């Protein structure tokens, strides 16, 4: 069985989810939508590792975003 490293938690405490959702609805470009969905998933308790697995990207990619 392969074990995965668990990374450090992502601090999203300064993000207003309602503002982000409104902004997302007004700016539906592909990369913007993807980035916003990542933040929304994290705000709802989804782990960064799970988000990376679902989107098939690395934690480094999220850091760059």
N, CA, C and O of each residue as an XYZ file, in Angstrom:
260
protein
N       0.840     -1.185      0.000
C       0.000      0.000      0.000
C       0.878      1.239      0.000
O       1.824      1.340      0.782
N       0.571      2.152     -0.853
C       1.339      3.385     -0.973
C       0.809      4.418      0.013
O      -0.396      4.660      0.084
N       1.715      5.022      0.771
C       1.271      6.072      1.692
C       1.537      7.425      1.057
O       2.510      7.604      0.324
N       0.665      8.367      1.349
C       0.811      9.714      0.816
C       1.242     10.643      1.928
O       0.831     10.491      3.079
N       2.072     11.603      1.576
C       2.457     12.620      2.540
C       1.262     13.528      2.792
O       0.502     13.859      1.882
N       1.123     13.912      4.028
C       0.089     14.880      4.363
C       0.772     16.219      4.514
O       1.663     16.378      5.348
N       0.363     17.174      3.720
C       0.985     18.494      3.732
C       0.447     19.352      4.860
O      -0.449     18.952      5.604
N       1.013     20.531      4.964
C       0.554     21.449      6.001
C      -0.792     22.035      5.602
O      -1.090     22.153      4.413
N      -1.613     22.406      6.592
C      -2.931     22.973      6.289
C      -2.813     24.280      5.513
O      -1.835     25.015      5.649
N      -3.809     24.548      4.714
C      -3.862     25.775      3.933
C      -4.720     26.780      4.693
O      -5.844     26.467      5.084
N      -4.191     27.989      4.903
C      -4.931     29.013      5.627
C      -5.839     29.766      4.660
O      -5.375     30.504      3.791
N      -7.130     29.564      4.830
C      -8.105     30.264      3.982
C      -9.007     31.155      4.839
O     -10.093     31.547      4.413
N      -8.546     31.467      6.043
C      -9.378     32.222      6.981
C      -9.717     33.623      6.486
O     -10.738     34.181      6.890
N      -8.897     34.199      5.632
C      -9.153     35.549      5.148
C     -10.035     35.618      3.923
O     -10.201     36.697      3.353
N     -10.605     34.511      3.499
C     -11.407     34.469      2.278
C     -12.892     34.568      2.625
O     -13.396     33.812      3.456
N     -13.578     35.495      1.986
C     -15.021     35.622      2.147
C     -15.669     34.766      1.054
O     -15.670     35.134     -0.120
N     -16.210     33.635      1.456
C     -16.743     32.668      0.498
C     -17.901     33.253     -0.309
O     -17.997     33.007     -1.512
N     -18.774     34.018      0.328
C     -19.911     34.594     -0.394
C     -19.438     35.568     -1.477
O     -19.955     35.551     -2.594
N     -18.462     36.411     -1.152
C     -17.916     37.322     -2.161
C     -17.277     36.552     -3.310
O     -17.430     36.922     -4.474
N     -16.568     35.488     -2.982
C     -15.911     34.676     -4.001
C     -16.944     34.032     -4.921
O     -16.769     34.018     -6.139
N     -18.017     33.502     -4.342
C     -19.061     32.874     -5.162
C     -19.717     33.893     -6.098
O     -19.988     33.581     -7.257
N     -19.972     35.103     -5.606
C     -20.548     36.141     -6.458
C     -19.579     36.517     -7.574
O     -19.982     36.649     -8.730
N     -18.321     36.687     -7.237
C     -17.315     37.041     -8.226
C     -17.175     35.944     -9.270
O     -17.039     36.221    -10.462
N     -17.210     34.692     -8.812
C     -17.111     33.551     -9.720
C     -18.239     33.572    -10.744
O     -18.014     33.287    -11.920
N     -19.435     33.901    -10.311
C     -20.585     33.955    -11.229
C     -20.456     35.077    -12.249
O     -21.032     35.001    -13.334
N     -19.706     36.115    -11.907
C     -19.548     37.251    -12.816
C     -18.356     37.075    -13.769
O     -18.294     37.758    -14.792
N     -17.414     36.184    -13.463
C     -16.180     36.036    -14.238
C     -15.924     34.565    -14.571
O     -15.023     33.961    -13.990
N     -16.678     33.984    -15.474
C     -16.582     32.547    -15.711
C     -15.507     32.085    -16.700
O     -15.800     31.269    -17.574
N     -14.276     32.582    -16.586
C     -13.219     32.043    -17.436
C     -12.750     30.710    -16.845
O     -12.870     30.489    -15.640
N     -12.230     29.850    -17.667
C     -11.893     28.489    -17.244
C     -10.921     28.453    -16.066
O     -11.204     27.788    -15.070
N      -9.801     29.138    -16.148
C      -8.823     29.095    -15.062
C      -9.346     29.773    -13.811
O      -9.081     29.313    -12.701
N     -10.081     30.853    -13.974
C     -10.661     31.539    -12.825
C     -11.634     30.620    -12.108
O     -11.619     30.527    -10.881
N     -12.467     29.951    -12.862
C     -13.435     29.021    -12.282
C     -12.713     27.910    -11.538
O     -13.088     27.571    -10.415
N     -11.698     27.348    -12.140
C     -10.947     26.271    -11.513
C     -10.319     26.729    -10.194
O     -10.427     26.039     -9.180
N      -9.673     27.875    -10.211
C      -9.038     28.400     -9.002
C     -10.066     28.689     -7.912
O      -9.831     28.399     -6.739
N     -11.180     29.248     -8.292
C     -12.223     29.550     -7.313
C     -12.815     28.275     -6.725
O     -13.104     28.218     -5.530
N     -12.994     27.271     -7.543
C     -13.513     26.006     -7.033
C     -12.547     25.378     -6.036
O     -12.975     24.754     -5.065
N     -11.266     25.536     -6.268
C     -10.267     25.044     -5.315
C     -10.451     25.743     -3.979
O     -10.494     25.086     -2.938
N     -10.561     27.053     -3.994
C     -10.715     27.813     -2.755
C     -12.031     27.452     -2.063
O     -12.069     27.289     -0.844
N     -13.093     27.330     -2.832
C     -14.378     26.966     -2.246
C     -14.325     25.566     -1.631
O     -14.864     25.348     -0.546
N     -13.691     24.632     -2.303
C     -13.565     23.277     -1.751
C     -12.791     23.308     -0.437
O     -13.184     22.663      0.535
N     -11.695     24.055     -0.410
C     -10.908     24.163      0.815
C     -11.728     24.802      1.934
O     -11.631     24.393      3.091
N     -12.532     25.805      1.587
C     -13.347     26.477      2.608
C     -14.417     25.555      3.171
O     -14.936     25.791      4.262
N     -14.741     24.516      2.436
C     -15.763     23.560      2.888
C     -15.140     22.317      3.527
O     -15.827     21.329      3.786
N     -13.840     22.383      3.776
C     -13.190     21.308      4.521
C     -12.557     20.203      3.698
O     -12.061     19.227      4.261
N     -12.561     20.329      2.382
C     -11.904     19.326      1.543
C     -10.397     19.528      1.673
O      -9.916     20.658      1.597
N      -9.662     18.461      1.864
C      -8.216     18.579      2.040
C      -7.536     18.983      0.734
O      -8.028     18.698     -0.358
N      -6.402     19.650      0.875
C      -5.626     20.050     -0.299
C      -5.215     18.813     -1.088
O      -5.225     18.831     -2.319
N      -4.853     17.735     -0.387
C      -4.461     16.507     -1.087
C      -5.607     15.972     -1.943
O      -5.381     15.526     -3.068
N      -6.826     16.012     -1.425
C      -7.980     15.532     -2.182
C      -8.244     16.428     -3.389
O      -8.529     15.938     -4.481
N      -8.149     17.742     -3.187
C      -8.343     18.681     -4.298
C      -7.312     18.402     -5.393
O      -7.652     18.363     -6.575
N      -6.066     18.208     -4.999
C      -5.005     17.914     -5.976
C      -5.279     16.612     -6.710
O      -5.091     16.527     -7.924
N      -5.726     15.588     -5.970
C      -6.030     14.303     -6.603
C      -7.148     14.438     -7.625
O      -7.046     13.914     -8.735
N      -8.213     15.138     -7.257
C      -9.368     15.274     -8.147
C      -8.999     16.047     -9.404
O      -9.427     15.693    -10.502
N      -8.199     17.112     -9.245
C      -7.837     17.948    -10.391
C      -6.591     17.453    -11.116
O      -6.220     17.984    -12.162
N      -5.945     16.427    -10.551
C      -4.732     15.851    -11.127
C      -3.638     16.912    -11.291
O      -2.999     17.006    -12.339
N      -3.438     17.703    -10.238
C      -2.374     18.697    -10.209
C      -1.601     18.556     -8.901
O      -2.053     17.896     -7.965
N      -0.447     19.177     -8.852
C       0.381     19.099     -7.658
C       0.065     20.249     -6.707
O      -0.560     21.238     -7.093
N       0.509     20.103     -5.451
C       0.360     21.190     -4.482
C       1.120     22.429     -4.972
O       0.692     23.558     -4.733
N       2.229     22.214     -5.647
C       3.022     23.339     -6.161
C       2.215     24.158     -7.168
O       2.312     25.385     -7.201
N       1.424     23.475     -7.982
C       0.571     24.185     -8.948
C      -0.408     25.086     -8.212
O      -0.617     26.234     -8.604
N      -1.008     24.569     -7.148
C      -1.941     25.387     -6.367
C      -1.243     26.567     -5.728
O      -1.815     27.654     -5.642
N      -0.016     26.369     -5.279
C       0.746     27.462     -4.684
C       1.007     28.560     -5.713
O       0.931     29.748     -5.397
N       1.312     28.160     -6.931
C       1.557     29.139     -8.012
C       0.281     29.912     -8.320
O       0.325     31.116     -8.571
N      -0.863     29.216     -8.302
C      -2.135     29.870     -8.583
C      -2.407     30.925     -7.545
O      -3.436     31.597     -7.602
